[in-house]
Amino acid sequence: IIGLVGMLFEFMLKEQDLPNVVKALLSRLHTPLLKVAVIDRNFFTHTHHSARRLLNDMTSAGIRWVEENHIDRGIFPKMKEVVDKVLLDFREDVSIFDDLLEDFTKSVNDLDHRADLVEQRTTEAANGQEKLQAARNRAQREVRILCQGKPVPETTREFLQRIWADKLTFILLRNDQHEESVDWQNATALAARVIDSVLPPVSESDQSQRQAMLGALQDELRNATKTLQQTDKEKLIGALFETQSRALETIAAANEQQTPVDQPAIEEEPVSVESETAANLTPEQQTQIEELKSIPFGTWFEFAKPGQPGKRAKLSWRSTVTGKFMFVDQLGVKASVISMQDLADSMLNGNVRIAMAEKKPFVDRAMNAIHRMLDRAA
């Protein structure tokens, strides 16, 4: 029995995925578990023995929850509490392991639940940020479309790009119909009227009509922007109103009415990064990227850097726009955001790999290895 327990802990020290700090901590259980094995031979034969399950669960938790550089986070403090309690309180009554197992299991479940909640908020934040950026891009593009080919003064462009684009962004975010909504149609129509209001009138009748309607248009703009909170809003609105007034001072010459402004063409909606880079990929990169696309969320990866302990992180989210992957750590906190190509390259050069699936319980694997070793020796 002494040799068997000794080999069990030797196997633990060779456990590649188990942090060294956990190995050092669990090694302190050698003598208490030797005493358990002497008192109760079921430790080796019954997989549901509480002391055996506790060692299994702490080993598994050490792999999942403990980082060498952050032992104060995760489950390590609880593991130390359990080990200290075994060393202090265990004499001959093995039932103490029933209570310790129950307490440790509850701590792991609580930690797992908290990590799930943090990860959920992290993922929701990433989704929200992507939706916000997409809405901003679409709003700015709409402003460029409205200004295309027209001699829009710089003050008006600044108002549209910095104030009105925000209003369009909020409409896209808050309205399920997006660009089909009445709010979007009204806002873009009002923006078009703003642009027309800063261009010189084409005739005296146009000048008179616009002078009569300018006050109502400015009141409408005031009302439409009252919920916006930009710090320079009033300055930009004031500059716009001055531009509107100056535009009515002269009537456009006939050649000005006919000549469109030479401006760059409006860019199409951005294509995905995947489409842009696919032509430049090697066959190996393309194969790796295709494999990454099918990897489910919740998959654990191992990240290695030369001279540093490896880190585990879980795939939690992928951008539908940029194709970037977001990983979270054991506690659900964002660990990194990596482009698909960079991730594929890192996997090809061996710096990143998919973590191995959950193995059999530690004691089961150790006993199987010990049996094989003894069979070979025989």
N, C-alpha and C positions, 0 to 999 in steps of 0.2 A: 504493500500500500504506500509506503514511504516513497519508493521509487516511482510508482505510478503518479502520485501527486506531483513529485518533482518534475517528471516529464511533461505533465500537464502545464505547469508554469513555464517550462522551457519552451513549449510550443507557443505559449502566449507571447513570450519575448520575441519570437520570430514572426509574429503577426504583422505583416507589412503595413496594413492600413491603420493600425492602432497607434496613436500618438505616444511618444516616449514617456511623456508625463503621466499618461494613464497606465502604461506598463509599470512604471515605478510605483504608482499608488496601489494597483491591484496586486503587485508582488508582496505587499504587506499582508495579504490574506493567505499566504502559503501555510503558515503554521495553524491558523484557525481552521482552514479547510482540511488540512491533514487530520486535525482532531475530529472534524465532522466525519471524514471517511472512516476513521477508526471506530467511532461510536455507531455510525449508521452506514452499513455497506450499500444501502440503497442509493447513496450519492452517485455511485458509478453505474448503477443498473436502471434506475428510474429517471426518465427524462423530466418528470414533473417535480422532482425533489426541489424544495424551495431554495436551498443553498446553491444547488446546481443552476437553477433558473436565475438566481440573483447574479451569479458570475457571468452567465450568458448575457443577461440584460445589460449589465454594466459594461461588458466588453462591446456589445453592439452600440450602446449609447456613447461610449468613448469614441468609436469610429464616426458616428453620426454627428455628435454634438460638440466635441472638444477640439479646439484649435490650440496649438502649442503656444502661440503668441497672445492668446486671449483666454487664459484658463479661468478667469473670473466670470466669463460669460458662459451661457449654456448650462450643462448638467454637471460640470466638474465639481463645483462646491458641494452639491448634493452627494456626489460619489464619495468625496472625502468625508462627509458627515457619516455616511453609511459605514465606511471602512473604520473610522474612528470608533463608532459605536460597537462594531464587531470586536475590535481589539479590547475595548474597555469592558463590555458587558458579557460577552460569550464565555461560558464556562463549560457546561456539558449539555445544557438544554437547547437542542437544535431548533426548537419551535421559535426561537428568536428570529430565525431567518424568514419565517412566515410573515411576521410583522414588518421586517425590513424590506422584504420583497414587495409587499403591498404598498408601503410608503414610497419606495423608489419608483414603482410602476405609476403611481399617481403623479409624482413629480415629472416623469417623462411625458405622460399624457397631457399634463398642464402645459408643459413647455411646447409640446407639439401643437396644441391648440392655439397658444399665443403666436407661435411662428406662422401658423396658417392665416391668422387674422392680419398679421403684419404683412405677409406676402400678398394677401388679397388687396390691402390698401396700396401696397407698392405697385401692383399690377394695374389697379384702377387709376393711380396717378400717372402711370406711363401711358395708358390708353387716353386719359384726359389730355395729357400734354400733346400727344400726337394729333388728336382731334382739333385741339386749339391751333396747332401749327398749320394743319391742313386748311382750317377755316381762314386763318390769316393770309395764307398764300392765295386762296381763292378770292378773298376780298380785295387784295392788292391787284390781282390780275383783272378783276372787274373794273377797278379804277383805271388801270392802263387801257382797257378796252374802251371805256367811255371817253378818255382823253385822246385816243388815237386819231391822228390826222388833224387835230385842232390846235390853234395857237393859244393854249391854256396858260395864263400867267402863272409864274412860279408860286405866288402866294396861294392861288387856288389849288394848285397841285399839292402843296403842302397841307392845306386843309383837308383835301380828299384823302391823301395818303395817311395822315396821322390822326385825323378825327373821324372822318366818314368811314374809312376802312374798318375802324374799330366797331362802328355801329353795324356794318355788314357782317363782321365776324360774330358779334353777339347774336345776330339773327340766325346765322347758320348753326350756331351751337344750341340755341334755345328752341328752334322750330323744327319739328320732325320732317316737314315738307321741304326744308332747306331752300334751294333756289326756286322751287315751285310755289313757295308761300306768298301770300299777299304782302306780308311785311317786306320781303326781299324785293318784290316787284315795285312796291311803293318807294322803297329806299333808293333803288337804282334809278327810278324815274325822277325822283327829286334831285339826285346827283346830276343827272343829265340836264335838268333845268338850271342847276347851279352853274354848270359849265356854259350853257347858253347865255346865262346872265352876265358873264364876264367877257363875252365877245362883243365887239362893236355892233350896234344895230345896223340893219341893212337898208333902212329907209326912215323917213321922218315919222311915219305912222308906227313903225316898229319901235322907234325910240319913245314916242309918246305912250304907247301901250305898255312898254316895259317900265317906264317911269311910274306909271299909275299902279303897277302890280309889284313893284320892288319891295315896298313896305310889308305887304302880305307874305311875300316869299321869305323875307328875312325873319318875320315872326314865326313862320313855319319851321325855318331852320333852327331858330332858338328853341322852339318847343321840341323838335326832334333830337336835339343834342343835350337837353337839360339833364338827362340821366347819365351822361358820359362824364368821367371824372379826370380827364387828362389835365395836368397842371398848367399847360399853355393853351388850353382850349379857348379862353376869352381873347387872348392875343391873336390867335389864328382866325377866329371868327371876326374880330375887328378888322384885321387886314383884308379878309375876304369882302366884307361890306364896303370898305374903301375902294377896293378893286371894282366892285359892282357899280359903284357910283361913278368912278372915272370912266368906265366903259361906256356910259350913256352920254358922255360929253361930246363925242364925235360919231359921225356915221361912217361906216366902212366904205372905202372906195370900191369900185366895181371889181378891180383886179384882186383885191383882198378877199372878196366874197368867193371867188372862183378857185383860188390857189390853196390846195391842201398843204399842211405842214409835213415836211419830210421827217418821219419818225421811224424808228426800228419796228419791225413787225412784232406783234404780240406773240410771245412764246407759247407753245402748246403746253397743256398740262404735263408736268414732269413724268417721264416714264420711270419705271422702277429701276433701282440700281442693278437688279439682276439682269434686265434687258440690256442695259448699257455696257455691262462688263462681261457678258457671256462670251462675246466674240474674242476676248483677250485671254480666256482661261485655257489652261492646259487640260488634256483629257482627265488627268488625275484630279485636278481641282473641280472639274465639272462633275465627276463621279462623287467626290466627297460632298459637294454642295447638294446634289440630289439626295444623298443619304441624310444630310442634315435636315432637309425639308420634311422628312418623314419622321423625325425623332419627336416623340410626344413630350408635351410639357410635363414637368415633374421628374425628368431624367437628370440624374446627377453626373456631373463632369468633374474631372480632376485636372487642376492647372498646376504645372510644375515650372519653376524657375531655377536656373543653375545656382547651387549653393543655398537654396531656401527650401523650407518644408513645403510640400505640396498642399494646395488648398482645394477643398471641395466646394462646388456651387451647383445650384439647381436651376435648370432651364425653366423660366417662369413666364416669359412673354416674348413675342416676336412681332416686330413692326410690319404692318402690311404695306407700308409706304417705302421704307428704306431697306427692309429685310434684316435689320439688326436684331440680335438676340440680347435679351436681358436675363442676367443670372442673379439669383438671390443666395445669401448665405444660409447657414443653419437656422438662423433666427428670423428668416423672411425678409431681411434688409437687403436692398439692392447692393450687389457686389461689383458688377461690371456690366457694361453694354458693349457688345462686340459685333462688328459687321460680319455678315455671313462668309465673305471671302477670307477675312482675317482669321475667323474661327476655323475654316477649312484648312487654311495654310498651317495654323498651329497644330491641327490634328495630324496633318501630313508629316510635319517635322518632329512630331512626338512630344510637343510641349503641352498638349491637351489630349485627354482621352476620356471616353465614357467610363464612369466608375462601374465596377463590376456589380452585378445584381446581388441582392441580399443572399448571403450564404446560409448554410445550415448553422444552427447554434454553435457557439464556440466550443463547448465541451464535447459535443457530438463530433465535430471535425477533428478535435484534438485526439479523442479516443480512437477514431478511425485511423488516424495517422500513426498512433502508437501501436495499434494492432498490426498494421502493415509492417512497421519497423520490426516488431517482435517476430512476426512470421518470417521475414527475410533472415533475421538472426538465427532462427531455428533451422 
